[in-house]
Amino acid sequence: MAASPQTSSDERAFRQAISDIKVIDSDTHLSEPYDLWTSRAPKQWKERVPQVKEIDGKRMWVIDGNTKMGYATPASVIRKDGSKIRGWGFMQCKIEDVHPGSSNIKERLRYMDESGIWAQIIYPNFLGFGGQRASQLPEDIRLISFQIYNDAMAEIQQESGNRIFPMAMMPWWNIELSAQEAVRCHKMGLRGVNMNNHPQSHGLPDLGHRDWDRLWEVCSDLNLPVNFHIGASDESASWFTDLPWPSHTPDQKLALGSAMLFVNNASVLANLIFSGVMERFPKLKFASVESGVGWIPFVLEALDYQLEEEVPGASEILSMKPSDYFRRQIYACFWFERKGLPAALAALGPDNLMFESDFPHPTCLYPAPLSYPAQGLAGIDHETLRKLMCTNAAKVYSIPV
C-alpha cells in the first residue's frame, strides 16, 4: 500500500477554501496493466496484440508474437512506499514497485480521495501520448489494438463511477477510421479524443487540410474535445535526443527536454488557428495538455501581430484575430506555474485554463498536488477558482458537477 501524501499548512488551507469545489485534474496517465490487450482480444488476436513477456531477464512489451516494443516500465515516479524518484531511476521500476494507483483504478480513486481530487482525465503511456507508436505496429493489428485500448478505457470510466475519464485514441493513420472510432467511443460514453499532432510525417494530410474536416465535423457534432498532449508525435518525441546538447548528463537532458517539450504545443495550436479549422468549426474545442500556460500571452500577441503584418488578405481566411479563436475554442493546463499563471489569467481571463497534476509522471505535483495551486492562486476570487479547478474542465469534457 502506498503511503498517504503529506499535506502542508498552505495546502490544507487551500483545500479548506475550495472544499465546496469538485476538483478536476485534467492530465494524468495510466500505467497500462500488462494484460490490458490480451484479456480483451478475440482468440485470433491474443498472441499478436501488445503484451508483456520476459526476454533475457527483462520484461518487454512485444507485439506480433515476439517483436520488441521496449521495456515494460510503468512510467511512474512514485514508489510503493510513497517516495518520489528523481531523474531517470524510474525507468528501472517494475509495475509492482510503484504506487498501485498508477495502474489500479480502486487504488487511484483512493489516492484521489486522499489528495482532494474528485475527477481525473487520463492519457496513455505505452502507445505514445498521441498514439504515435501505431506506426510501429503491423498494419493488420493497428486498429484492433486501438479499439481494445478504447474499450478498456470505457470500462475504466464505468468502474470509477464516472470519476476517471480516459481520452479515446484515434486511429490517426486513416481519417475515415478516425471519424468512425470517434462515433463508436462517444457511444461508449468517452468524453474526448486524443490525437497525433503530426500525421503529415506518415503520408497523410496535415490536420489543417480539409480532408480532416470529416473528423472535425464528427467531434464538433458530438461535443468531443480534441486533445493534443505534449510528445504526441514522432517529431516531438525527439525532445530527449535532439533538443539538449550532447554534453549534458542524461538527467539534465530529461529536465531540459521536458521543459522545452511544454512549449512545443504552441506550434500545434498556432498552425491550427492559421489553418482555418476553428473558422470552419466554431463549436469544436481543443485542449493543449501538459503544456503550461505562461507562454500563451506572448504567443497570442505575436500571432496577432504577424498575421496583420505579413499576411495580405488575412481577413479572407480568418474573420477574427488568432487570440480570439484561442479564447473561444482552446483550453490549456497549468500545474507547476506560480508566476506564469497570474500572467495568463490577466491576458486571457479565467475561462480557458484548467488544473492538472500529471500523476504519476516525472513532472507530477505528487505528493501534494494542490500545494502549487495554493501558492500560484493566492488572492484569486472564489468564482475564478471554481472555474480553474473544476468548471472549465467540466465544460470541456461534459462532466456533470
PyMOL commands that set and color helices and strands:
alter all, ss='L'
color gray80, all
select helices_A, chain A and resi 9-17+43-45+87-92+95-97+100-102+105-115+132-136+139-159+175-187+199-202+210-221+236-239+250-275+277-280+296-310+314-316+322-329+340-348+371-376+382-396
alter helices_A, ss='H'
color red, helices_A
select strands_A, chain A and resi 24-29+51-55+58-63+67-71+119-123+164-166+168-169+193-194+226-229+286-289+330-334+353-355
alter strands_A, ss='S'
color yellow, strands_A
deselect
rebuild
show_as cartoon
